[in-house]
């Protein structure tokens, strides 16, 4: 999994880069087959904005958040992406396996 941290009209400090990479490495464990993860941070007046695009097995997930603190924006972004990942996994799960087994062996 490749993680890219970019800044839009703002410099990405090593502390923010390390924090973002540490947070988003956990996402790689929950989502299957993550190829690339791109994080873009920016500052608009007093709001810190963070957005992420994840390319994984046939899907592209995107989320964005704003906050008064960059670290809080990254934390909220991880939560949003985690929720999207759980929703994606639940759609892929076969919820009708018990019905098929009971019909097959009845």
C-alpha positions as CSV (number, residue, x, y, z in Angstrom):
1,X,0.0,0.0,0.0
2,X,1.4,3.4,-1.0
3,X,0.5,6.4,1.1
4,X,1.0,9.9,-0.3
5,X,0.6,13.0,1.8
6,X,0.3,16.2,-0.2
7,X,-0.3,19.8,0.8
8,X,-2.5,22.2,-1.2
9,X,-0.9,25.7,-0.7
10,X,0.5,24.5,2.7
11,X,3.7,22.8,3.6
12,X,3.4,19.3,5.0
13,X,5.6,19.1,8.1
14,X,7.3,15.8,9.0
15,X,5.2,15.6,12.2
16,X,1.9,15.8,10.2
17,X,3.2,13.4,7.6
18,X,4.2,10.8,10.2
19,X,0.9,11.3,12.1
20,X,-1.2,10.8,8.9
21,X,0.8,7.7,7.8
22,X,0.5,6.1,11.3
23,X,-3.3,6.8,11.4
24,X,-4.0,5.5,7.8
25,X,-1.9,2.4,8.0
26,X,-4.7,1.0,10.2
27,X,-7.1,1.5,7.3
28,X,-5.0,-0.9,5.2
29,X,-5.9,-3.6,7.7
30,X,-9.6,-3.1,7.5
31,X,-10.0,-2.7,3.7
32,X,-9.0,-5.4,1.4
33,X,-6.5,-4.9,-1.4
34,X,-5.7,-1.2,-0.9
35,X,-3.4,-0.1,-3.8
36,X,-3.0,3.6,-3.1
37,X,-4.0,6.1,-0.5
38,X,-3.7,9.9,-1.2
39,X,-4.2,12.4,1.6
40,X,-4.5,16.1,0.7
41,X,-4.3,18.7,3.4
42,X,-5.1,22.4,3.0
43,X,-5.9,25.5,5.1
44,X,-8.8,27.8,4.2
45,X,-8.8,30.9,6.5
46,X,-9.2,29.4,10.0
47,X,-10.4,25.9,8.9
48,X,-8.0,23.0,8.3
49,X,-9.3,20.7,5.6
50,X,-8.2,17.1,5.0
51,X,-9.4,14.8,2.2
52,X,-8.4,11.3,1.3
53,X,-8.9,9.1,-1.8
54,X,-8.4,5.4,-1.6
55,X,-8.0,3.1,-4.6
56,X,-8.8,-0.5,-3.6
57,X,-9.8,-3.6,-5.5
58,X,-12.3,-2.1,-8.1
59,X,-13.5,0.7,-5.8
60,X,-12.5,4.3,-5.1
61,X,-13.4,5.7,-1.7
62,X,-13.3,9.4,-1.0
63,X,-13.9,11.4,2.2
64,X,-13.2,14.9,3.4
65,X,-13.4,16.8,6.7
66,X,-12.8,20.2,8.1
67,X,-11.8,21.2,11.6
68,X,-10.0,24.0,13.5
69,X,-7.0,21.7,14.1
70,X,-5.2,19.6,11.5
71,X,-4.8,16.6,13.8
72,X,-8.5,16.6,14.6
73,X,-9.3,16.8,10.9
74,X,-7.2,13.7,10.2
75,X,-8.8,11.8,13.1
76,X,-12.3,12.6,11.8
77,X,-11.1,11.5,8.3
78,X,-9.9,8.2,9.6
79,X,-13.3,7.7,11.3
80,X,-15.2,8.5,8.1
81,X,-13.1,6.2,6.0
82,X,-13.5,3.4,8.5
83,X,-17.3,3.7,8.3
84,X,-17.1,3.6,4.5
85,X,-14.9,0.5,4.7
86,X,-17.3,-1.3,7.1
87,X,-20.2,-0.4,4.8
88,X,-18.3,-1.7,1.8
89,X,-17.5,-5.0,3.5
90,X,-21.0,-5.5,4.7
91,X,-22.2,-5.1,1.1
92,X,-19.7,-7.7,-0.1
93,X,-20.7,-10.2,2.6
94,X,-23.0,-13.0,1.7
95,X,-25.9,-12.6,4.1
96,X,-28.0,-15.4,2.5
97,X,-25.7,-18.3,2.9
98,X,-27.9,-19.9,5.6
99,X,-30.9,-19.8,3.4
100,X,-29.0,-21.4,0.5
101,X,-27.6,-24.2,2.8
102,X,-31.0,-25.0,4.2
103,X,-32.7,-25.1,0.8
104,X,-29.9,-27.3,-0.6
105,X,-30.0,-29.9,2.1
106,X,-33.8,-29.9,2.8
